[in-house]
Amino acid sequence: MAVYTGEHTGTHFDAPVHWITGRDGQDVSQVPARSLIAPAVVLDFSAESAKDPDFLLQIDHVKEWERANGPLPDGGWLLYRTGWDTRAGDQATFLNADETGPHTPGISVECASWLASATPIAGVGVETVGTDAGAAHSFDPAFPCHSYLLGAGKYGLTQLRNLDRLPVTGAVVVAPPLPIVGGSGSPVRVLALVER
């Protein structure tokens, strides 16, 4: 699991990728303590993702969830359950790549932009290797979760597990990154507290 706050570099099928979305924002060591403990909600689209590994969360999905469960938490986490954590024991199955690239669920361009600009969340958490869909390298803009959410000073948690054990609302997430000065990401042991 990792938390991301800003600038990232990497490779994708031997082509260098570089995106800078939070260059003027905080580094990991500057994440305020109040952001490390926050309420969380779980949006479960595991059935849809099982049928379509390229499933994308849309604005209407989130609004429908809000009509049924209430507003997204102010300063909290939107945890996006896709069932992908069940694939974590096998790298090939987890990455689910072929000659066209990885095929993992994610968030649409429009939804990423809307979550960044029109909702009060602190960030999103996913079960996949990154906050963006596997095919996000071909989106416009590419990697919209990084582009919009990190660009808006919101955070991303990746490779989460056990979201199926959390209630739809009512959990509290504790996600303290290592205070890496100048760091754009960090390993983190994410814990969820649930009232019994």
matplotlib code that plots the C-alpha trace (Angstrom):
import matplotlib.pyplot as plt

x = [0.0, 1.2, 0.0, 0.7, 0.7, 2.3, 5.1, 5.7, 7.9, 7.8, 7.6, 4.8, 5.7, 9.2, 7.9, 8.9, 6.0, 6.3, 3.5, 3.8, 0.5, 1.4, 4.8, 3.8, 1.9, 3.0, 5.5, 4.7, 6.4, 4.1, 0.8, -1.2, -1.8, -5.5, -5.5, -4.0, -7.2, -10.4, -13.9, -14.3, -17.0, -16.9, -18.4, -18.7, -18.4, -16.8, -19.6, -19.2, -15.4, -15.7, -17.7, -15.5, -11.9, -11.9, -14.9, -14.8, -16.5, -18.7, -20.2, -23.6, -22.4, -21.2, -24.3, -26.5, -24.5, -25.0, -28.7, -28.8, -26.2, -25.7, -23.0, -19.3, -17.4, -15.9, -12.1, -12.6, -11.8, -13.8, -12.7, -13.4, -14.0, -13.5, -12.6, -9.1, -7.4, -8.3, -5.8, -2.9, -1.3, -0.3, 1.4, 0.2, -3.4, -3.2, -1.7, -3.9, -1.9, -1.9, -0.3, -2.7, -1.6, -3.1, -6.8, -7.8, -10.8, -10.6, -12.2, -13.4, -11.8, -15.0, -15.4, -11.8, -12.2, -15.5, -14.2, -11.2, -13.2, -16.8, -16.5, -15.2, -13.1, -9.5, -8.7, -9.5, -8.4, -8.3, -7.4, -5.5, -1.8, -2.5, -5.4, -5.9, -7.4, -5.1, -6.0, -5.5, -2.4, -4.7, -7.2, -7.3, -5.7, -3.7, -3.8, -6.7, -6.7, -3.1, -3.8, -6.9, -6.9, -3.2, -3.3, -6.1, -4.1, -6.0, -4.4, -4.4, -4.2, -3.4, -3.4, -5.8, -7.2, -10.2, -12.5, -15.2, -14.9, -15.8, -19.3, -20.5, -20.3, -18.9, -15.3, -12.4, -9.2, -5.7, -3.1, 0.2, 2.9, 6.6, 7.5, 9.8, 11.1, 10.6, 8.8, 5.8, 4.7, 5.3, 4.6, 1.8, 0.0, -3.6, -5.8, -9.6, -11.4, -15.0, -17.3, -18.5]
y = [0.0, 3.5, 7.1, 9.5, 13.3, 14.7, 14.2, 10.8, 9.2, 5.7, 3.5, 2.0, -0.7, 0.7, 4.2, 6.8, 8.4, 11.6, 13.5, 16.5, 17.3, 18.4, 20.0, 23.1, 21.1, 19.4, 16.6, 13.4, 14.8, 17.8, 15.9, 17.4, 15.0, 15.8, 14.2, 10.9, 9.9, 10.4, 8.9, 6.6, 5.3, 2.2, 2.2, -1.5, -2.2, -5.6, -7.3, -4.9, -5.2, -9.0, -8.8, -6.1, -5.6, -2.2, -1.0, 2.7, 4.5, 7.3, 10.5, 8.9, 5.9, 8.2, 10.3, 7.2, 6.0, 9.3, 9.2, 5.8, 6.5, 10.2, 12.6, 11.8, 12.6, 16.0, 15.5, 11.7, 8.9, 7.4, 3.7, 2.1, -1.6, -3.7, -7.1, -6.7, -7.5, -11.2, -11.1, -9.8, -13.2, -13.5, -10.6, -11.5, -11.8, -8.6, -6.5, -8.2, -7.0, -8.1, -6.6, -3.6, -2.8, -3.5, -4.0, -3.0, -1.1, 2.6, 6.0, 7.8, 11.1, 13.0, 11.4, 12.0, 15.7, 15.9, 14.2, 16.6, 19.8, 19.2, 16.9, 17.4, 14.1, 14.1, 11.4, 8.0, 4.5, 1.6, -2.1, -1.9, -1.1, 2.5, 5.0, 5.1, 2.4, 0.1, 1.8, 5.3, 5.8, 6.2, 8.6, 12.4, 13.5, 10.4, 9.2, 11.5, 10.5, 11.7, 14.7, 15.9, 14.6, 15.1, 18.4, 19.5, 18.5, 15.3, 12.0, 8.4, 5.1, 2.0, -1.8, -1.8, -5.1, -6.2, -3.5, -6.2, -6.3, -2.6, -1.1, 1.2, 4.1, 4.5, 3.4, 5.6, 5.2, 5.7, 6.1, 7.5, 7.8, 7.8, 11.5, 11.5, 15.0, 15.9, 12.6, 12.2, 8.9, 6.5, 3.0, 3.1, 0.5, 1.5, 0.6, 0.9, 1.3, 0.0, 0.3, -3.0]
z = [0.0, -0.7, -0.4, -3.2, -2.9, -6.0, -8.6, -10.0, -12.6, -14.0, -17.0, -18.9, -21.4, -21.9, -22.6, -20.0, -18.2, -16.2, -14.7, -12.3, -10.6, -7.1, -7.6, -5.7, -3.1, 0.1, 0.1, 2.2, 5.3, 5.2, 5.2, 8.1, 11.0, 10.8, 7.3, 8.6, 10.5, 8.6, 8.0, 5.1, 2.9, 0.7, -2.8, -3.9, -7.6, -7.3, -9.3, -12.2, -12.1, -12.1, -15.4, -16.9, -15.8, -17.5, -15.5, -14.8, -11.9, -13.2, -11.6, -11.8, -9.8, -7.0, -7.0, -6.9, -3.9, -2.2, -2.7, -0.9, 1.8, 2.3, 1.3, 0.9, 4.1, 4.4, 4.6, 4.4, 2.1, -0.8, -0.9, -4.2, -3.9, -7.0, -5.6, -7.1, -3.8, -4.4, -7.2, -5.1, -4.7, -8.3, -10.1, -13.6, -12.5, -10.4, -13.2, -15.8, -18.8, -22.4, -25.6, -25.3, -21.7, -18.2, -17.7, -14.2, -13.0, -12.2, -12.4, -15.5, -16.6, -15.8, -12.4, -11.4, -12.3, -10.4, -7.3, -7.3, -7.8, -6.5, -3.5, 0.0, 0.1, 1.1, -1.4, -2.9, -2.0, -4.4, -4.4, -7.7, -8.2, -8.9, -8.4, -12.1, -14.3, -16.2, -19.5, -18.1, -20.2, -23.2, -21.5, -22.2, -20.0, -19.2, -15.6, -14.6, -10.9, -10.7, -12.8, -11.1, -7.6, -6.8, -8.6, -6.2, -3.2, -2.6, -1.8, -3.2, -1.4, -3.5, -3.1, -0.2, 1.1, 3.2, 1.9, 1.9, 5.7, 6.1, 6.4, 3.6, 6.1, 9.6, 9.3, 10.2, 8.3, 9.8, 7.0, 8.2, 5.5, 6.4, 6.7, 3.6, 3.0, -0.6, -1.1, -3.4, -2.1, 0.8, 2.0, 4.6, 6.7, 6.3, 9.2, 9.4, 12.7, 12.9, 15.9, 17.2]

ax = plt.figure().add_subplot(projection="3d")
ax.plot(x, y, z, "-o")
ax.set_aspect("equal")
plt.show()
